[in-house]
Amino acid sequence: MKPFVSQPLVSRSNPLSPLWLRWLVIFLIVVGVVFRFVNLNHKVYWHDEVYTSLRAAGYTGQEIGQEIFQNKLFSPQDLLQYQQIKPGSTPADTVRSLAVEDPQHPPLYFLLNRVWVQWLGKPLEAIFGSPITAPRLLPVLISLLSLPFMYALAQELFASQAIALLATAFLALSPFDILFAQVARQYSLLALAVIASHYFLLRAIRLSKVPKTRSRDVCQRPPAAWQHWGLYALAITIGLYTQPFFALTLIGHGVYVVLEAIADGQRDRLQQRLAGFGLALTAAIMLYAPWIIVMLQGFQRALDTTSWATAVAGFDYLLKLWTLSFTALFLDLDFGFNNPWTFVLRVPIIVLIGMAFYTLVRRSDRPVWLFVVTATVVPFLLLALPDLVLGSRRSAVSRYLIACYPGIQLAIAYLIVTKLPPKPHYLNRIPLRSTGASRFRFRFTPYTLSFLNRWFWRTVLFALFTASLVSCTVSAASDTWWHNVPSYFNAAVARRVNVAPSPLVVSDRGDDFTNIADLISLSYQLQPNVRLLLLNQDANWVTTESFKSQIDGATVFTFRPSNQLRQGLERSRGSLQFILPAARLWQVP
């Protein structure tokens, strides 16, 4: 069966020779797999993960808020009960919770999480001693499925085992992919759907070109194209039920199918490809129609929930976040957002990405480079152009750009493999004298240039792997990372509160209404002796004798209070002492 490309794009001599280099790449793939399991319980279980468990358990945020913000004392364990499956609930309650409060989140991943935790939550907690092992292990295992699909996708595109192996290594060791593989959210499932849909689309297109055979030997017949169009329809349905932003990938696919069919110049192929793609897309939309109705009914709720993404952002802010997002595939070390070194170290990677796409377009066949470019650029432009026109910031959110990342990894793998020439048999060395002297002078011949070129690009490859290894090591040792906003400082808050004598934390719903999830997130870190006094919106209650009796003899903190609560505490208790300003933690006198 013919490959997707007309001819192999690289030499039959494996550019990942010598043998030790190939084994090093394979070893690094294994290291990337191991990194996904390292310190799985170490990082703070942050705001969004709390909502994953809350939705999967069958609760709604409104229901929990009405129960806990009642001027009552709670232990951390009392709040963590809302992370367990709600007694008497069914998967329908999970779907209902999302439909009512989070219609922009389709239910597939949350239902998978619910089933997974119901089956393995307690055994895994007993083995590892942490309730967050089970919900985080699921996305880790899903992320592992992306690796063989990335290999198959690269092999389908380039017909090169070297490129396929290197692209898989980039995905396996990517700091970004490892970071979000350990997050109890749908991002690893989204990455899998993106890569798998790429693969099945290319397979379906290629098999559409294969002429039908009348051979009676079933083993010699190529698989029918409709089977892969069916698998493609399944993959995009899973993608849509995982995250609505998967539609960006679908649009990129549509642009590619149309442009490639037009450029091919054969009307029959154009009709055949458009028919296959159209039928697969129609089937997926029909299967997705129930949730489309849910999103239309809850459209205003979805807008209100995601209103933070419409906040005004300048071009310089967007440019910085784009730089951080695309380079996090290889380097994820944070020296501070306003520290120039955070961006200076990433400039070589940006240059490498640009060079990769330039080389891809110049040297590969049109079907190859057109697919990689449309799969990467179209989703990015669909997010970035509205941000540039309207001043919003959706394209500044790294996880919204997941559709773009596989194309970058494929392009850089192609660049490095094509820049690594086969090892020359000898160097052209000319003796200084004809006396048998052992000294030689070297001149720049094709062989010496090949030698220097090969070692330069090996150095680039080792630099990328080193940056990834260092980034993954530092991240694995940290208890919080940049993606944990708004719960970034919860680990520091817990450390400060846990060491205080008779600690008590006072809080309410807050001004931004994120406190339900943040208080539960904090509860994972708090010691059992810590008490939480959660108040309703009546600020006058803090002046009553009942409040004074509740806090008597305790070291009192207030965590993320509303302005109303903070002012009430200052009137009744005096000036508050700032303990952790960035975390909005005060100590109450």
N, C-alpha and C positions, 0 to 999 in steps of 0.2 A: 504494500500500500504506500502511495506517495506521501511525503511529508507535506505540511501546510505550505512551506516555502518551496520554490521551484527547485532549488539546489541547497545543499548544506552551506551555511554561511561562514563556516570556519574550516580550517585545515583538518584533515583526518588525524594529523599528529596532535595529540591532546595538549592544548596550551597549559593545562594544569599539571604538566609533567615538570619535574620528575615525580616519581611515585609518592615520595614523602609529602609533596604539596597536595596531591589529591587526598591522601589520608588525613592531612591536617584539616582540609576543608570538611571532610566527613566527621572528624573529631569535633570540630567547632559546631557542627549541627547538633551533635550529641550534647555538647556543653549548653547550647541554647535551649534544648529540651530540659536539661537539668535545672537551668536558671528559672524556668517557669514554676518549679516546685520549691525553690529555695525561699525560706522565710515567708511562707504563704500566709501565716497568721500575724506577721510582724507589723505591717503597715496598718494605720488607723482604718477601721471600717467606716467609711465616710458617708456623707449625706446621701448620695445617689444609691449607694449599696444598701443603705438602710431602707430606702424606698423600694428597692427590689424585693427585699425580704418581706416588707410590709405588704406590698401588693400580692406577692406570691402567697402570703399567709391568709389573704382574704379580707384584710382590714382596709378601711379608708382613713385618710388623714383627718377628715372632719370627725369621724367616730372617735379616734384616739384623742384628739384635742378636747372634745367634750368630756372625756373621761378623766384626763390628767390635770387640766388647768382648772382646778377646783379648790385652790387654797389648801392643799393637802400635802402631807409628807410622803415621799416614795423612796424606796431603795433602788439602786441601779438594776437589781434583778426584776423589780416590779415593771420597769420600763422595757426590759429585754423580753418580757413575755409577749410583747407585740411583734416580735420577730419570729415567733413560733406559729405553726399552723393554727389558725383560729378554730376552737372547738366547734364541731358541727358544720364547718364550712365545706364547700365543694369547689372544684375548679371554676364553676360559674361565678363564684364570689370573687375570684381573682380577675376574671374578665370584667365583671361589673365594676370593681374598684378602678380599673384602668379606664373603662368607658366613661365613668362619671367624673373622674378627677385628672386623668392623664390620657386623653384620647389620642395624643400624638405618639403614644407608645403602643404599638401592636402587641398582642398577648403571647406570641409564640415563646419567647425566651422566658417569660414569667411563669408560664405553665410548665415548661421544662424544669425550671428552678423548683417549683412546687413539688413536682413528682420526685425529683432528685432528692430534695431535703426530706420528704416523707419516707423515702426508702432508706436513705443512707445517712441522714442527718445525725441521728443518735449514735449509731455505731462509729462514725468518723469522729464525733465529739468525744466519745469514750476513748478512742485510740489516741487522738492528738491533743485532747484536753482543751479544745477551743471550739466555740459554736460557729465560728466563721470559716472553719475548714471546708465544710460541705458546700456552702454556696460559692466559695472561690475555686474549689477543685473542678467544678463543672466547666467554667469557661477555660480553664487550663487544658482540660482534655479536649474541648472543642477546638482550641487553637492548634493542637497537634495535628488535627485532620487537615489543616491548611497546608502543611508541609508537603505531603505527597501531591496535593493538587497544584501547588506552585511548581513542583518538579515537572508534573505532566503538562502544565500550561507552557512552561519554557521550552520543553521538548517539542510540543506541538508547534510553537512559534518558530523556533530557531533550528530544529533538527540537530541539536548539539547537546550531548551529555554534559560537556564542560559548563556551558551556560546554565543548563538546568540545575546542575549541582551547586553552582555558585549563587544563583538566585535563591535557591532553597536555603543556603547558608545565611544569606543576607536576611531572609525572613526569620529564620530560626534564632539568630543572634541580634535581631533588631531591638534596641532598648525600648522603643515605643511599643512594639508588638508584645514584648515580654511584660511590660508594665500593664498594658490593658488586658493581657491574658490572665492576670491575677486580680482583675476587678470583677466583682459579681454583677456585671451588667452584660448587655447584649453585644458588645463590640467585637469580641472574638468570633461570635456567630455571624456578625455582619461581614467581617473580613473573609471568613470561609465562604459565605454566599457570593461575595464579589469575585474571589479567585475561581471558585467552581463554575460560576456562570460564564466567566471569560473562557474557561476551558471548553465547556459544552457548546458554547456558541461557535468557537473556532472549529471544533470537531464536526459540528453539524454543517457548517459552510464547506469544509473540505470534503466531507463525504457526499455533499450534493454535487460535487464535480466529478465523482467517480462514476464511470459508465456502468450501467447494469450488466451483470454477468449471468449467463445461463448455465454456469457450472453446476453440476449436480452435487459436488462436494461442498457441503455446507461450511466446512472449516475454511475453505478457500474464498468464500464470499465475504465481501466487506459488510460490516453491519449497516443496516439501512439508516439513511439520514434521519428519517422520522423518529427513530429511537432516540437519537441525540437531541433533536428538537424537543422531544418529550422531556428528556432529562434537563434540558435548558429551561423549559417551562416550569419544571419542578424547582430548579435552583432559584429562579427569579421570584417564584411565589414565596419560597422560604425567605428570600431577601426582603421582600415587601412586608412580610409578616414579622420581620425582625426589626426594621427601622425604615420609616418613610424616606429617609435620605438615600436609600438604595435606588430610588427612582432616578437619581443622578447617573448611576451606572447604566440604567436602562436607556436613558437618553443618549449616553455615549455610545452604547451598542447600536442604537438606531442610526445615529449619524454615521458610524463606521459602515454598517451594512449598505446604506444608501450610497455613500461616496465610493466605496469599493466596487459596488455593482455598476455604478455609472462609469467609473474609470476603467472597468474591465471591458466595457464596450459591447458585451454580448447580451442581447435582450432576453434570451431564454434564461440565462443565469440571473439577471436582474429580477425577473418575475419569480423564479424559483426561490431565491433567497428572501425576497420580500414576502412571499407567501409563507415560507417556513417561519420567518421571524414574526410576521403578523399573527399567524395562528398561535404560536407560543405565547406572544404577548397578550392576545385576546383571552386565552385560557387562564393565564395568570391573573389578569384583571378580573375575570369572572369569579375566580376563587377568592380574590382579595376584596370583592365588592361588599361583603358584610362589614368589613372594617372601614371601608370608604364611607359607608353610610354613618357609622359611628363617628368618624372624624368630622363629617359635615354637620352632624347634630351637635357635636361639642366643639365646633370651630372657634367660638369666642373663648371658651375655656382654654383651649390650646394656645390661643394668642396671648391670653393673660398669663399663662404658666411660663411661656417662653418670651415674655416681654423684655427680659434682660438682654436678649440677643439683638434687640433693636436699638439699644443705647448707642448714642453717637460715638463714633470712633474715627480719628483722623487717619490719613494715609500712612503716616510714620508709624502709628500703632499697628495698623494692619501689616505693614511691611515687616516689622519686627516679629509679629506672631507667625506670619508665613515662613519666615526664616527659621524660627524655632521649630515649627511643625514639620517641615520637610527635612530638616537636618536631624531631627530626633530619631530618624530611622537608623542613624549610625552614631550619633553623639548626643548624649542627654546629660550634660553637666551644667548645673545652674550656679552661676556666680552672682546672681541678682539681676533683675530685669533691666536696671539702669546702669549695670556695669558693662563697659565696652567689651571686656574680654568674653562675656557671654556670647557675643555676636562675632567678634574677630576670629575666634576659633572655628566658627562655622562657615566662614567665607570660602575656604578651600572645598568644602562639601558642596556648596552652592555652585561653585565653578565646575566641579566634577559632574554635577547633575546636568548643567547646561551643556557641557562637552559630551555627555553620554547621549543626550537627545540629538545633538548635532551629528555625532558619528552614526547613530542609528538611522537617521534620515538619509545621510549621504551614502551609507554602505549596504544597508539591508534592502530587501525587496519591498516594493510598495505595500503589499498586504500586511507585512510585518510592522513596518514603522507607522503606517496609518492606524493600525489597531492600537499600538502602545500609546501613540500620541492622543488619539480620541479618548481612550480609556482613562487617560491622566488629565488632559487639558480640559475636556468638556465638563466633567464634574466640578473642577476647580473654578472655571469661568462662570458656571451657573450660580455659584455661591459668591464669588468675588465681585462680579460686575454689579449686582444689586447693592453690595456693601459700598462700592466706590461711588455709585450714583446716589444712594439714599443715606450713606453714612452709618449703616448698621455694622454688625461685627460677627455675623454667622461664620464667615470664612476664617475668622481668627480662632475658632474653636477646633483644636487639633482632631478631636474624635469625629467631627463632621467631615473631615477630609480623608477618611479611611479609604474611600473609593479610589483616591489618587495614588496611594502608596505602592501597591503592587507594580504599577507601571514604572515607577522610579527605580525600584529594585531590579526589575527586568532590564531596564535601559543600562544601569550601571554594570550589571553582570555581563551584558553584551559588550559594553565598552572595554572592560578589563580583559575579557577573553580574546577579543579581536586585537587588542593591543599587545597581548603576550604571544610573540612569534614562536614557532618551534625552535628548539635549541639547535644552533649551528654546529656543524661537525668540527670546525676548527676556526681559529683566528689567523688572519693573514699576518704573520710575523716575519720580518726581514732582518737577517743578521747585520750588525754594525760592521763586522769585518768577516772576511772569509777564512778566518783562522780558527774557527770552531769556538769562538768566544761565547760565553753563556749569556751575555747581555743582548737584549733585543730592543729595537725601537718599534713602536706600534704606529700604524697609520689608520685613519678612519676609513674603513672599507665597509661594505654592506654587512660583513660579519661582526666587526667591532660595534657598529651602530646597533645591530640586532642584539648584541650582548648587553649594551648599555640600556637599550629600550626595554629589554626583558626585565632587567633588574630594577629599573625605575618603576615599572608597573607592578612588579611584585612588592616593591616598597609601598606603593599606594594601597595595594590590597592588604598588606600587613597593617598599615596605618588605620584603615577602616575597621579591621577586625580588632585591633588594639583599642581604638576609641569605643567600640561596642562593648568589649569586655570590661574596660574600666567603668563605663557608664552603668552597665548592669551590676557590677560589683558594688559601686557606691550606692546605687538605688536599693539593692537588696539589703544593705546594712542600715538603711534609713527607715524611721518609723512613719515618715510622711514625705510626700513628693508633690510636685506642682499640680498634679491632676486631682488632689484631694480637696481643693477649694469647693465649698466654703468651710470644710472641716479641717483645714490645713494645720491649725494650731491646737487641735483637740488633744493631741498627745502631750503637748507642753502644759496645757491647762490641767490635764489629769495628774501629771507629775507634781504640779504645784499644789493641787487640792489634796492629793493623797497623803502628803507628808504633814499636813496641818493637823493639830489636835482637834478632835470632835468636829470634823469638817461638815459644813452645810452649804449647799448651793441653792441660791434663790434665782428663779427665772420665770418668764412668762412666754407668751406667743412670740414676742419680739415685733419689731417694726416691719421686717421683710418676710415674716411668716415662714421662716426656714427652721425655727427652733425645735419643732417636733422631731425632725430627723436628726438635728445636731445634738439634741439632748440624749436621744437614744444612742447616737454615735459615741458621745462622751461616756455613756454608761458602760460601754464595752471596756473602757480603760479605767474606770473608777473602782476603788476597793469596796468591799461589802459594807464597811462601816460608814461610808459617805451617805448622807441623806440629801434628798432634793426636795425643796419646797417650791411647788409650781403653782403660780398665782393666776387668777383670772384678770380681766382688764380693769378691775376696780383698784386704782392706785391708792385710794384712801385706806384700804385694808391694812397697809403696812404701818399705819399710825395707831392701830387698835391694840388692846392688851392681848388679844388672841395671838397676833403676830409676834409680839414681844415674848410671850411664853413659849412659842415654837422655837425661837432662836436663842433662848436663854442658855448661856454656858457654851455656846458653839462658836467656832471660828467661821464667820459668815462670809461667803463670796456671792457675788451676783454675776451671772454669765449671760452675755448677750441680752441684757434687759431692754425693753422698749424705753423710749425717752420718758414716757409717762411713769413707768416703774422707777427708773433711775432718779427722776426728780422727786418722786414720793419718798424714796429712801433717803435722799439728801435732806428733805424737810424733817423727817422723823429721826434720822440717825446722825446727821452731820455730813461733812464732806467725805466722799468715797475715795479710797486709795487705789490708784491705777496699779495693777499687778502685771498684767500682760496687755498693753494697749492694742496690739494688732489682733489679739484674740477677743478683745472686749471683755476682759475679766477684771473686776474690781473687788476689793475687800471692803466689807461693811464694818464700820466701827461699832 
